């Protein structure tokens, strides 16, 4: 986790400032929905970026587990 922030050049103070600005822009009631949408987007991106052979292996494993 520290590696990501080191690459971006962000420290603790910067992260707090960014979170405060996001909270001001969107409000507390919309943050859970935004976080859920961001999580789903990341999940779909990871699924789409996997090689085709891994997708087939995971699908066949899921099929076997359901049976």
PQR file of N, CA, C, O and H, with PARSE charges and radii, in Angstrom:
ATOM      1  N   UNK A   1       0.834  -1.177   0.000 -0.4000 1.5000
ATOM      2  CA  UNK A   1       0.000   0.000   0.000 -0.0000 2.0000
ATOM      3  C   UNK A   1       0.880   1.241   0.000  0.5500 1.7000
ATOM      4  O   UNK A   1       0.565   2.217  -0.681 -0.5500 1.4000
ATOM      5  N   UNK A   2       1.964   1.223   0.742 -0.4000 1.5000
ATOM      6  CA  UNK A   2       2.863   2.361   0.784 -0.0000 2.0000
ATOM      7  C   UNK A   2       3.534   2.581  -0.558  0.5500 1.7000
ATOM      8  O   UNK A   2       3.847   3.716  -0.918 -0.5500 1.4000
ATOM      9  H   UNK A   2       2.219   0.430   1.296  0.4000 1.0000
ATOM     10  N   UNK A   3       3.761   1.502  -1.306 -0.4000 1.5000
ATOM     11  CA  UNK A   3       4.388   1.609  -2.619 -0.0000 2.0000
ATOM     12  C   UNK A   3       3.523   2.439  -3.559  0.5500 1.7000
ATOM     13  O   UNK A   3       4.039   3.268  -4.309 -0.5500 1.4000
ATOM     14  H   UNK A   3       3.507   0.580  -1.014  0.4000 1.0000
ATOM     15  N   UNK A   4       2.218   2.223  -3.524 -0.4000 1.5000
ATOM     16  CA  UNK A   4       1.317   2.980  -4.388 -0.0000 2.0000
ATOM     17  C   UNK A   4       1.391   4.464  -4.068  0.5500 1.7000
ATOM     18  O   UNK A   4       1.480   5.293  -4.974 -0.5500 1.4000
ATOM     19  H   UNK A   4       1.799   1.550  -2.915  0.4000 1.0000
ATOM     20  N   UNK A   5       1.354   4.796  -2.802 -0.4000 1.5000
ATOM     21  CA  UNK A   5       1.396   6.199  -2.428 -0.0000 2.0000
ATOM     22  C   UNK A   5       2.765   6.806  -2.718  0.5500 1.7000
ATOM     23  O   UNK A   5       2.861   7.991  -3.041 -0.5500 1.4000
ATOM     24  H   UNK A   5       1.281   4.123  -2.066  0.4000 1.0000
ATOM     25  N   UNK A   6       3.827   6.004  -2.606 -0.4000 1.5000
ATOM     26  CA  UNK A   6       5.163   6.498  -2.894 -0.0000 2.0000
ATOM     27  C   UNK A   6       5.299   6.797  -4.382  0.5500 1.7000
ATOM     28  O   UNK A   6       5.920   7.790  -4.762 -0.5500 1.4000
ATOM     29  H   UNK A   6       3.749   5.042  -2.345  0.4000 1.0000
ATOM     30  N   UNK A   7       4.727   5.951  -5.220 -0.4000 1.5000
ATOM     31  CA  UNK A   7       4.795   6.170  -6.664 -0.0000 2.0000
ATOM     32  C   UNK A   7       4.019   7.424  -7.033  0.5500 1.7000
ATOM     33  O   UNK A   7       4.459   8.199  -7.882 -0.5500 1.4000
ATOM     34  H   UNK A   7       4.222   5.144  -4.912  0.4000 1.0000
ATOM     35  N   UNK A   8       2.881   7.626  -6.408 -0.4000 1.5000
ATOM     36  CA  UNK A   8       2.066   8.802  -6.698 -0.0000 2.0000
ATOM     37  C   UNK A   8       2.606  10.049  -6.011  0.5500 1.7000
ATOM     38  O   UNK A   8       2.206  11.163  -6.353 -0.5500 1.4000
ATOM     39  H   UNK A   8       2.524   6.996  -5.719  0.4000 1.0000
ATOM     40  N   UNK A   9       3.493   9.882  -5.063 -0.4000 1.5000
ATOM     41  CA  UNK A   9       4.059  11.017  -4.355 -0.0000 2.0000
ATOM     42  C   UNK A   9       3.101  11.624  -3.347  0.5500 1.7000
ATOM     43  O   UNK A   9       3.184  12.816  -3.051 -0.5500 1.4000
ATOM     44  H   UNK A   9       3.817   8.978  -4.786  0.4000 1.0000
ATOM     45  N   UNK A  10       2.194  10.819  -2.818 -0.4000 1.5000
ATOM     46  CA  UNK A  10       1.215  11.321  -1.862 -0.0000 2.0000
ATOM     47  C   UNK A  10       1.591  10.915  -0.448  0.5500 1.7000
ATOM     48  O   UNK A  10       2.013   9.786  -0.196 -0.5500 1.4000
ATOM     49  H   UNK A  10       2.126   9.851  -3.058  0.4000 1.0000
ATOM     50  N   UNK A  11       1.433  11.839   0.448 -0.4000 1.5000
ATOM     51  CA  UNK A  11       1.654  11.555   1.868 -0.0000 2.0000
ATOM     52  C   UNK A  11       0.327  11.544   2.597  0.5500 1.7000
ATOM     53  O   UNK A  11      -0.734  11.641   1.979 -0.5500 1.4000
ATOM     54  H   UNK A  11       1.090  12.756   0.244  0.4000 1.0000
ATOM     55  N   UNK A  12       0.390  11.427   3.899 -0.4000 1.5000
ATOM     56  CA  UNK A  12      -0.820  11.381   4.706 -0.0000 2.0000
ATOM     57  C   UNK A  12      -1.637  12.655   4.641  0.5500 1.7000
ATOM     58  O   UNK A  12      -2.864  12.616   4.558 -0.5500 1.4000
ATOM     59  H   UNK A  12       1.251  11.349   4.401  0.4000 1.0000
ATOM     60  N   UNK A  13      -0.948  13.786   4.678 -0.4000 1.5000
ATOM     61  CA  UNK A  13      -1.647  15.074   4.630 -0.0000 2.0000
ATOM     62  C   UNK A  13      -2.384  15.286   3.316  0.5500 1.7000
ATOM     63  O   UNK A  13      -3.507  15.791   3.295 -0.5500 1.4000
ATOM     64  H   UNK A  13       0.050  13.818   4.746  0.4000 1.0000
ATOM     65  N   UNK A  14      -1.744  14.897   2.229 -0.4000 1.5000
ATOM     66  CA  UNK A  14      -2.377  15.048   0.919 -0.0000 2.0000
ATOM     67  C   UNK A  14      -3.612  14.162   0.800  0.5500 1.7000
ATOM     68  O   UNK A  14      -4.629  14.575   0.243 -0.5500 1.4000
ATOM     69  H   UNK A  14      -0.832  14.487   2.246  0.4000 1.0000
ATOM     70  N   UNK A  15      -3.518  12.944   1.326 -0.4000 1.5000
ATOM     71  CA  UNK A  15      -4.671  12.047   1.260 -0.0000 2.0000
ATOM     72  C   UNK A  15      -5.836  12.577   2.068  0.5500 1.7000
ATOM     73  O   UNK A  15      -6.983  12.484   1.632 -0.5500 1.4000
ATOM     74  H   UNK A  15      -2.691  12.609   1.778  0.4000 1.0000
ATOM     75  N   UNK A  16      -5.564  13.128   3.229 -0.4000 1.5000
ATOM     76  CA  UNK A  16      -6.626  13.706   4.055 -0.0000 2.0000
ATOM     77  C   UNK A  16      -7.270  14.880   3.329  0.5500 1.7000
ATOM     78  O   UNK A  16      -8.492  15.023   3.348 -0.5500 1.4000
ATOM     79  H   UNK A  16      -4.631  13.204   3.583  0.4000 1.0000
ATOM     80  N   UNK A  17      -6.471  15.709   2.699 -0.4000 1.5000
ATOM     81  CA  UNK A  17      -6.999  16.851   1.951 -0.0000 2.0000
ATOM     82  C   UNK A  17      -7.870  16.393   0.780  0.5500 1.7000
ATOM     83  O   UNK A  17      -8.945  16.949   0.555 -0.5500 1.4000
ATOM     84  H   UNK A  17      -5.478  15.593   2.684  0.4000 1.0000
ATOM     85  N   UNK A  18      -7.420  15.395   0.043 -0.4000 1.5000
ATOM     86  CA  UNK A  18      -8.196  14.872  -1.080 -0.0000 2.0000
ATOM     87  C   UNK A  18      -9.521  14.301  -0.591  0.5500 1.7000
ATOM     88  O   UNK A  18     -10.565  14.562  -1.189 -0.5500 1.4000
ATOM     89  H   UNK A  18      -6.547  14.943   0.227  0.4000 1.0000
ATOM     90  N   UNK A  19      -9.490  13.524   0.494 -0.4000 1.5000
ATOM     91  CA  UNK A  19     -10.727  12.961   1.031 -0.0000 2.0000
ATOM     92  C   UNK A  19     -11.680  14.047   1.514  0.5500 1.7000
ATOM     93  O   UNK A  19     -12.893  13.918   1.349 -0.5500 1.4000
ATOM     94  H   UNK A  19      -8.642  13.313   0.980  0.4000 1.0000
ATOM     95  N   UNK A  20     -11.156  15.111   2.104 -0.4000 1.5000
ATOM     96  CA  UNK A  20     -11.999  16.215   2.569 -0.0000 2.0000
ATOM     97  C   UNK A  20     -12.663  16.922   1.391  0.5500 1.7000
ATOM     98  O   UNK A  20     -13.841  17.272   1.463 -0.5500 1.4000
ATOM     99  H   UNK A  20     -10.170  15.217   2.238  0.4000 1.0000
ATOM    100  N   UNK A  21     -11.922  17.133   0.315 -0.4000 1.5000
ATOM    101  CA  UNK A  21     -12.486  17.790  -0.868 -0.0000 2.0000
ATOM    102  C   UNK A  21     -13.562  16.912  -1.496  0.5500 1.7000
ATOM    103  O   UNK A  21     -14.615  17.412  -1.890 -0.5500 1.4000
ATOM    104  H   UNK A  21     -10.965  16.848   0.256  0.4000 1.0000
ATOM    105  N   UNK A  22     -13.310  15.615  -1.594 -0.4000 1.5000
ATOM    106  CA  UNK A  22     -14.313  14.692  -2.141 -0.0000 2.0000
ATOM    107  C   UNK A  22     -15.564  14.712  -1.273  0.5500 1.7000
ATOM    108  O   UNK A  22     -16.679  14.711  -1.794 -0.5500 1.4000
ATOM    109  H   UNK A  22     -12.454  15.209  -1.274  0.4000 1.0000
ATOM    110  N   UNK A  23     -15.393  14.730   0.028 -0.4000 1.5000
ATOM    111  CA  UNK A  23     -16.533  14.776   0.943 -0.0000 2.0000
ATOM    112  C   UNK A  23     -17.330  16.064   0.747  0.5500 1.7000
ATOM    113  O   UNK A  23     -18.560  16.037   0.788 -0.5500 1.4000
ATOM    114  H   UNK A  23     -14.487  14.730   0.452  0.4000 1.0000
ATOM    115  N   UNK A  24     -16.651  17.187   0.537 -0.4000 1.5000
ATOM    116  CA  UNK A  24     -17.349  18.456   0.306 -0.0000 2.0000
ATOM    117  C   UNK A  24     -18.108  18.448  -1.019  0.5500 1.7000
ATOM    118  O   UNK A  24     -19.236  18.935  -1.091 -0.5500 1.4000
ATOM    119  H   UNK A  24     -15.652  17.209   0.504  0.4000 1.0000
ATOM    120  N   UNK A  25     -17.498  17.899  -2.062 -0.4000 1.5000
ATOM    121  CA  UNK A  25     -18.140  17.886  -3.381 -0.0000 2.0000
ATOM    122  C   UNK A  25     -19.360  16.970  -3.423  0.5500 1.7000
ATOM    123  O   UNK A  25     -20.408  17.361  -3.937 -0.5500 1.4000
ATOM    124  H   UNK A  25     -16.582  17.503  -2.004  0.4000 1.0000
ATOM    125  N   UNK A  26     -19.238  15.778  -2.897 -0.4000 1.5000
ATOM    126  CA  UNK A  26     -20.282  14.774  -3.067 -0.0000 2.0000
ATOM    127  C   UNK A  26     -21.166  14.594  -1.854  0.5500 1.7000
ATOM    128  O   UNK A  26     -22.272  14.067  -1.984 -0.5500 1.4000
ATOM    129  H   UNK A  26     -18.387  15.461  -2.480  0.4000 1.0000
ATOM    130  N   UNK A  27     -20.734  15.001  -0.700 -0.4000 1.5000
ATOM    131  CA  UNK A  27     -21.532  14.822   0.506 -0.0000 2.0000
ATOM    132  C   UNK A  27     -21.421  13.408   1.041  0.5500 1.7000
ATOM    133  O   UNK A  27     -21.037  12.486   0.322 -0.5500 1.4000
ATOM    134  H   UNK A  27     -19.836  15.428  -0.594  0.4000 1.0000
ATOM    135  N   UNK A  28     -21.758  13.249   2.298 -0.4000 1.5000
ATOM    136  CA  UNK A  28     -21.621  11.955   2.956 -0.0000 2.0000
ATOM    137  C   UNK A  28     -22.591  10.907   2.464  0.5500 1.7000
ATOM    138  O   UNK A  28     -22.298   9.713   2.525 -0.5500 1.4000
ATOM    139  H   UNK A  28     -22.070  13.998   2.883  0.4000 1.0000
ATOM    140  N   UNK A  29     -23.745  11.336   1.977 -0.4000 1.5000
ATOM    141  CA  UNK A  29     -24.756  10.361   1.574 -0.0000 2.0000
ATOM    142  C   UNK A  29     -24.427   9.686   0.242  0.5500 1.7000
ATOM    143  O   UNK A  29     -24.881   8.568  -0.002 -0.5500 1.4000
ATOM    144  H   UNK A  29     -23.982  12.306   1.927  0.4000 1.0000
ATOM    145  N   UNK A  30     -23.655  10.336  -0.617 -0.4000 1.5000
ATOM    146  CA  UNK A  30     -23.347   9.765  -1.927 -0.0000 2.0000
ATOM    147  C   UNK A  30     -22.040   8.978  -1.954  0.5500 1.7000
ATOM    148  O   UNK A  30     -21.780   8.257  -2.918 -0.5500 1.4000
ATOM    149  H   UNK A  30     -23.287  11.245  -0.419  0.4000 1.0000
ATOM    150  N   UNK A  31     -21.226   9.101  -0.931 -0.4000 1.5000
ATOM    151  CA  UNK A  31     -19.932   8.409  -0.928 -0.0000 2.0000
ATOM    152  C   UNK A  31     -20.046   6.885  -0.992  0.5500 1.7000
ATOM    153  O   UNK A  31     -19.280   6.269  -1.733 -0.5500 1.4000
ATOM    154  H   UNK A  31     -21.437   9.687  -0.148  0.4000 1.0000
ATOM    155  N   UNK A  32     -20.954   6.245  -0.260 -0.4000 1.5000
ATOM    156  CA  UNK A  32     -21.044   4.781  -0.382 -0.0000 2.0000
ATOM    157  C   UNK A  32     -21.392   4.322  -1.798  0.5500 1.7000
ATOM    158  O   UNK A  32     -20.860   3.320  -2.276 -0.5500 1.4000
ATOM    159  H   UNK A  32     -21.577   6.744   0.342  0.4000 1.0000
ATOM    160  N   UNK A  33     -22.269   5.041  -2.457 -0.4000 1.5000
ATOM    161  CA  UNK A  33     -22.628   4.697  -3.835 -0.0000 2.0000
ATOM    162  C   UNK A  33     -21.458   4.884  -4.787  0.5500 1.7000
ATOM    163  O   UNK A  33     -21.248   4.075  -5.691 -0.5500 1.4000
ATOM    164  H   UNK A  33     -22.701   5.855  -2.069  0.4000 1.0000
ATOM    165  N   UNK A  34     -20.697   5.957  -4.581 -0.4000 1.5000
ATOM    166  CA  UNK A  34     -19.516   6.190  -5.419 -0.0000 2.0000
ATOM    167  C   UNK A  34     -18.471   5.105  -5.202  0.5500 1.7000
ATOM    168  O   UNK A  34     -17.860   4.623  -6.156 -0.5500 1.4000
ATOM    169  H   UNK A  34     -20.868   6.614  -3.847  0.4000 1.0000
ATOM    170  N   UNK A  35     -18.268   4.723  -3.951 -0.4000 1.5000
ATOM    171  CA  UNK A  35     -17.292   3.676  -3.642 -0.0000 2.0000
ATOM    172  C   UNK A  35     -17.724   2.339  -4.239  0.5500 1.7000
ATOM    173  O   UNK A  35     -16.893   1.588  -4.751 -0.5500 1.4000
ATOM    174  H   UNK A  35     -18.764   5.114  -3.176  0.4000 1.0000
ATOM    175  N   UNK A  36     -19.012   2.043  -4.175 -0.4000 1.5000
ATOM    176  CA  UNK A  36     -19.525   0.799  -4.757 -0.0000 2.0000
ATOM    177  C   UNK A  36     -19.325   0.791  -6.270  0.5500 1.7000
ATOM    178  O   UNK A  36     -18.899  -0.216  -6.834 -0.5500 1.4000
ATOM    179  H   UNK A  36     -19.686   2.652  -3.760  0.4000 1.0000
ATOM    180  N   UNK A  37     -19.627   1.897  -6.922 -0.4000 1.5000
ATOM    181  CA  UNK A  37     -19.438   1.990  -8.367 -0.0000 2.0000
ATOM    182  C   UNK A  37     -17.979   1.867  -8.763  0.5500 1.7000
ATOM    183  O   UNK A  37     -17.657   1.226  -9.763 -0.5500 1.4000
ATOM    184  H   UNK A  37     -19.973   2.716  -6.464  0.4000 1.0000
ATOM    185  N   UNK A  38     -17.098   2.477  -7.988 -0.4000 1.5000
ATOM    186  CA  UNK A  38     -15.669   2.383  -8.259 -0.0000 2.0000
ATOM    187  C   UNK A  38     -15.184   0.943  -8.087  0.5500 1.7000
ATOM    188  O   UNK A  38     -14.392   0.453  -8.892 -0.5500 1.4000
ATOM    189  H   UNK A  38     -17.360   2.998  -7.175  0.4000 1.0000
ATOM    190  N   UNK A  39     -15.654   0.276  -7.053 -0.4000 1.5000
ATOM    191  CA  UNK A  39     -15.274  -1.121  -6.828 -0.0000 2.0000
ATOM    192  C   UNK A  39     -15.750  -2.030  -7.943  0.5500 1.7000
ATOM    193  O   UNK A  39     -15.014  -2.916  -8.378 -0.5500 1.4000
ATOM    194  H   UNK A  39     -16.297   0.674  -6.399  0.4000 1.0000
ATOM    195  N   UNK A  40     -16.967  -1.823  -8.410 -0.4000 1.5000
ATOM    196  CA  UNK A  40     -17.491  -2.631  -9.505 -0.0000 2.0000
ATOM    197  C   UNK A  40     -16.719  -2.365 -10.793  0.5500 1.7000
ATOM    198  O   UNK A  40     -16.471  -3.287 -11.570 -0.5500 1.4000
ATOM    199  H   UNK A  40     -17.565  -1.104  -8.057  0.4000 1.0000
ATOM    200  N   UNK A  41     -16.342  -1.117 -11.021 -0.4000 1.5000
ATOM    201  CA  UNK A  41     -15.565  -0.781 -12.215 -0.0000 2.0000
ATOM    202  C   UNK A  41     -14.209  -1.463 -12.194  0.5500 1.7000
ATOM    203  O   UNK A  41     -13.764  -1.994 -13.211 -0.5500 1.4000
ATOM    204  H   UNK A  41     -16.544  -0.368 -10.390  0.4000 1.0000
ATOM    205  N   UNK A  42     -13.552  -1.452 -11.053 -0.4000 1.5000
ATOM    206  CA  UNK A  42     -12.248  -2.100 -10.926 -0.0000 2.0000
ATOM    207  C   UNK A  42     -12.387  -3.605 -11.129  0.5500 1.7000
ATOM    208  O   UNK A  42     -11.552  -4.227 -11.787 -0.5500 1.4000
ATOM    209  H   UNK A  42     -13.913  -1.020 -10.226  0.4000 1.0000
ATOM    210  N   UNK A  43     -13.441  -4.189 -10.565 -0.4000 1.5000
ATOM    211  CA  UNK A  43     -13.677  -5.634 -10.710 -0.0000 2.0000
ATOM    212  C   UNK A  43     -13.880  -5.994 -12.176  0.5500 1.7000
ATOM    213  O   UNK A  43     -13.298  -6.967 -12.655 -0.5500 1.4000
ATOM    214  H   UNK A  43     -14.120  -3.684 -10.031  0.4000 1.0000
ATOM    215  N   UNK A  44     -14.689  -5.233 -12.891 -0.4000 1.5000
ATOM    216  CA  UNK A  44     -14.936  -5.500 -14.308 -0.0000 2.0000
ATOM    217  C   UNK A  44     -13.668  -5.305 -15.138  0.5500 1.7000
ATOM    218  O   UNK A  44     -13.418  -6.063 -16.075 -0.5500 1.4000
ATOM    219  H   UNK A  44     -15.162  -4.443 -12.502  0.4000 1.0000
ATOM    220  N   UNK A  45     -12.874  -4.304 -14.802 -0.4000 1.5000
ATOM    221  CA  UNK A  45     -11.627  -4.071 -15.528 -0.0000 2.0000
ATOM    222  C   UNK A  45     -10.675  -5.244 -15.346  0.5500 1.7000
ATOM    223  O   UNK A  45     -10.058  -5.699 -16.310 -0.5500 1.4000
ATOM    224  H   UNK A  45     -13.077  -3.688 -14.040  0.4000 1.0000
ATOM    225  N   UNK A  46     -10.551  -5.737 -14.119 -0.4000 1.5000
ATOM    226  CA  UNK A  46      -9.677  -6.887 -13.858 -0.0000 2.0000
ATOM    227  C   UNK A  46     -10.175  -8.118 -14.600  0.5500 1.7000
ATOM    228  O   UNK A  46      -9.384  -8.881 -15.154 -0.5500 1.4000
ATOM    229  H   UNK A  46     -11.052  -5.367 -13.337  0.4000 1.0000
ATOM    230  N   UNK A  47     -11.495  -8.306 -14.609 -0.4000 1.5000
ATOM    231  CA  UNK A  47     -12.051  -9.467 -15.295 -0.0000 2.0000
ATOM    232  C   UNK A  47     -11.803  -9.375 -16.800  0.5500 1.7000
ATOM    233  O   UNK A  47     -11.508 -10.383 -17.442 -0.5500 1.4000
ATOM    234  H   UNK A  47     -12.137  -7.686 -14.159  0.4000 1.0000
ATOM    235  N   UNK A  48     -11.920  -8.187 -17.358 -0.4000 1.5000
ATOM    236  CA  UNK A  48     -11.721  -8.014 -18.793 -0.0000 2.0000
ATOM    237  C   UNK A  48     -10.248  -8.096 -19.187  0.5500 1.7000
ATOM    238  O   UNK A  48      -9.934  -8.431 -20.329 -0.5500 1.4000
ATOM    239  H   UNK A  48     -12.160  -7.368 -16.836  0.4000 1.0000
ATOM    240  N   UNK A  49      -9.352  -7.799 -18.265 -0.4000 1.5000
ATOM    241  CA  UNK A  49      -7.936  -7.786 -18.609 -0.0000 2.0000
ATOM    242  C   UNK A  49      -7.251  -9.137 -18.402  0.5500 1.7000
ATOM    243  O   UNK A  49      -6.079  -9.294 -18.744 -0.5500 1.4000
ATOM    244  H   UNK A  49      -9.607  -7.527 -17.337  0.4000 1.0000
ATOM    245  N   UNK A  50      -7.979 -10.123 -17.841 -0.4000 1.5000
ATOM    246  CA  UNK A  50      -7.399 -11.456 -17.680 -0.0000 2.0000
ATOM    247  C   UNK A  50      -7.273 -12.134 -19.034  0.5500 1.7000
ATOM    248  O   UNK A  50      -8.101 -11.914 -19.918 -0.5500 1.4000
ATOM    249  H   UNK A  50      -8.931  -9.996 -17.563  0.4000 1.0000
ATOM    250  N   UNK A  51      -6.251 -12.948 -19.203 -0.4000 1.5000
ATOM    251  CA  UNK A  51      -6.134 -13.714 -20.455 -0.0000 2.0000
ATOM    252  C   UNK A  51      -7.313 -14.669 -20.623  0.5500 1.7000
ATOM    253  O   UNK A  51      -7.923 -15.099 -19.643 -0.5500 1.4000
ATOM    254  H   UNK A  51      -5.578 -13.126 -18.485  0.4000 1.0000
ATOM    255  N   UNK A  52      -7.623 -14.993 -21.865 -0.4000 1.5000
ATOM    256  CA  UNK A  52      -8.789 -15.822 -22.172 -0.0000 2.0000
ATOM    257  C   UNK A  52      -8.702 -17.213 -21.547  0.5500 1.7000
ATOM    258  O   UNK A  52      -9.717 -17.746 -21.101 -0.5500 1.4000
ATOM    259  H   UNK A  52      -7.128 -14.644 -22.661  0.4000 1.0000
ATOM    260  N   UNK A  53      -7.508 -17.812 -21.508 -0.4000 1.5000
ATOM    261  CA  UNK A  53      -7.387 -19.156 -20.952 -0.0000 2.0000
ATOM    262  C   UNK A  53      -7.676 -19.179 -19.451  0.5500 1.7000
ATOM    263  O   UNK A  53      -8.214 -20.162 -18.942 -0.5500 1.4000
ATOM    264  H   UNK A  53      -6.683 -17.379 -21.871  0.4000 1.0000
ATOM    265  N   UNK A  54      -7.327 -18.113 -18.743 -0.4000 1.5000
ATOM    266  CA  UNK A  54      -7.649 -18.054 -17.308 -0.0000 2.0000
ATOM    267  C   UNK A  54      -9.151 -17.925 -17.097  0.5500 1.7000
ATOM    268  O   UNK A  54      -9.694 -18.471 -16.137 -0.5500 1.4000
ATOM    269  H   UNK A  54      -6.889 -17.314 -19.157  0.4000 1.0000
ATOM    270  N   UNK A  55      -9.825 -17.206 -17.992 -0.4000 1.5000
ATOM    271  CA  UNK A  55     -11.268 -17.055 -17.881 -0.0000 2.0000
ATOM    272  C   UNK A  55     -11.947 -18.408 -18.047  0.5500 1.7000
ATOM    273  O   UNK A  55     -12.879 -18.735 -17.313 -0.5500 1.4000
ATOM    274  H   UNK A  55      -9.384 -16.762 -18.772  0.4000 1.0000
ATOM    275  N   UNK A  56     -11.482 -19.186 -19.004 -0.4000 1.5000
ATOM    276  CA  UNK A  56     -12.079 -20.499 -19.241 -0.0000 2.0000
ATOM    277  C   UNK A  56     -11.826 -21.415 -18.052  0.5500 1.7000
ATOM    278  O   UNK A  56     -12.722 -22.159 -17.654 -0.5500 1.4000
ATOM    279  H   UNK A  56     -10.725 -18.920 -19.601  0.4000 1.0000
ATOM    280  N   UNK A  57     -10.633 -21.379 -17.480 -0.4000 1.5000
ATOM    281  CA  UNK A  57     -10.336 -22.207 -16.312 -0.0000 2.0000
ATOM    282  C   UNK A  57     -11.207 -21.844 -15.130  0.5500 1.7000
ATOM    283  O   UNK A  57     -11.711 -22.727 -14.436 -0.5500 1.4000
ATOM    284  H   UNK A  57      -9.906 -20.774 -17.804  0.4000 1.0000
ATOM    285  N   UNK A  58     -11.394 -20.548 -14.890 -0.4000 1.5000
ATOM    286  CA  UNK A  58     -12.205 -20.135 -13.751 -0.0000 2.0000
ATOM    287  C   UNK A  58     -13.670 -20.474 -13.985  0.5500 1.7000
ATOM    288  O   UNK A  58     -14.376 -20.825 -13.039 -0.5500 1.4000
ATOM    289  H   UNK A  58     -10.985 -19.831 -15.454  0.4000 1.0000
ATOM    290  N   UNK A  59     -14.144 -20.375 -15.229 -0.4000 1.5000
ATOM    291  CA  UNK A  59     -15.526 -20.742 -15.527 -0.0000 2.0000
ATOM    292  C   UNK A  59     -15.751 -22.235 -15.331  0.5500 1.7000
ATOM    293  O   UNK A  59     -16.781 -22.634 -14.788 -0.5500 1.4000
ATOM    294  H   UNK A  59     -13.571 -20.090 -15.997  0.4000 1.0000
ATOM    295  N   UNK A  60     -14.814 -23.062 -15.759 -0.4000 1.5000
ATOM    296  CA  UNK A  60     -14.978 -24.503 -15.604 -0.0000 2.0000
ATOM    297  C   UNK A  60     -14.922 -24.894 -14.132  0.5500 1.7000
ATOM    298  O   UNK A  60     -15.637 -25.804 -13.714 -0.5500 1.4000
ATOM    299  H   UNK A  60     -13.977 -22.739 -16.200  0.4000 1.0000
ATOM    300  N   UNK A  61     -14.091 -24.229 -13.340 -0.4000 1.5000
ATOM    301  CA  UNK A  61     -14.040 -24.510 -11.905 -0.0000 2.0000
ATOM    302  C   UNK A  61     -15.356 -24.137 -11.245  0.5500 1.7000
ATOM    303  O   UNK A  61     -15.855 -24.871 -10.391 -0.5500 1.4000
ATOM    304  H   UNK A  61     -13.510 -23.490 -13.679  0.4000 1.0000
ATOM    305  N   UNK A  62     -15.926 -22.991 -11.637 -0.4000 1.5000
ATOM    306  CA  UNK A  62     -17.195 -22.568 -11.059 -0.0000 2.0000
ATOM    307  C   UNK A  62     -18.293 -23.547 -11.432  0.5500 1.7000
ATOM    308  O   UNK A  62     -19.171 -23.830 -10.617 -0.5500 1.4000
ATOM    309  H   UNK A  62     -15.521 -22.395 -12.330  0.4000 1.0000
ATOM    310  N   UNK A  63     -18.257 -24.064 -12.643 -0.4000 1.5000
ATOM    311  CA  UNK A  63     -19.252 -25.031 -13.094 -0.0000 2.0000
ATOM    312  C   UNK A  63     -19.141 -26.321 -12.302  0.5500 1.7000
ATOM    313  O   UNK A  63     -20.154 -26.899 -11.908 -0.5500 1.4000
ATOM    314  H   UNK A  63     -17.544 -23.834 -13.305  0.4000 1.0000
ATOM    315  N   UNK A  64     -17.922 -26.774 -12.068 -0.4000 1.5000
ATOM    316  CA  UNK A  64     -17.711 -27.997 -11.307 -0.0000 2.0000
ATOM    317  C   UNK A  64     -18.180 -27.819  -9.863  0.5500 1.7000
ATOM    318  O   UNK A  64     -18.763 -28.735  -9.283 -0.5500 1.4000
ATOM    319  H   UNK A  64     -17.099 -26.305 -12.389  0.4000 1.0000
ATOM    320  N   UNK A  65     -17.927 -26.645  -9.283 -0.4000 1.5000
ATOM    321  CA  UNK A  65     -18.325 -26.400  -7.893 -0.0000 2.0000
ATOM    322  C   UNK A  65     -19.838 -26.348  -7.759  0.5500 1.7000
ATOM    323  O   UNK A  65     -20.376 -26.768  -6.735 -0.5500 1.4000
ATOM    324  H   UNK A  65     -17.454 -25.901  -9.755  0.4000 1.0000
ATOM    325  N   UNK A  66     -20.538 -25.842  -8.773 -0.4000 1.5000
ATOM    326  CA  UNK A  66     -21.996 -25.755  -8.719 -0.0000 2.0000
ATOM    327  C   UNK A  66     -22.641 -27.123  -8.849  0.5500 1.7000
ATOM    328  O   UNK A  66     -23.724 -27.344  -8.306 -0.5500 1.4000
ATOM    329  H   UNK A  66     -20.100 -25.500  -9.605  0.4000 1.0000
ATOM    330  N   UNK A  67     -22.010 -28.034  -9.546 -0.4000 1.5000
ATOM    331  CA  UNK A  67     -22.593 -29.367  -9.800 -0.0000 2.0000
ATOM    332  C   UNK A  67     -22.623 -30.231  -8.576  0.5500 1.7000
ATOM    333  O   UNK A  67     -23.082 -31.372  -8.637 -0.5500 1.4000
ATOM    334  H   UNK A  67     -21.130 -27.854  -9.986  0.4000 1.0000
TER
END
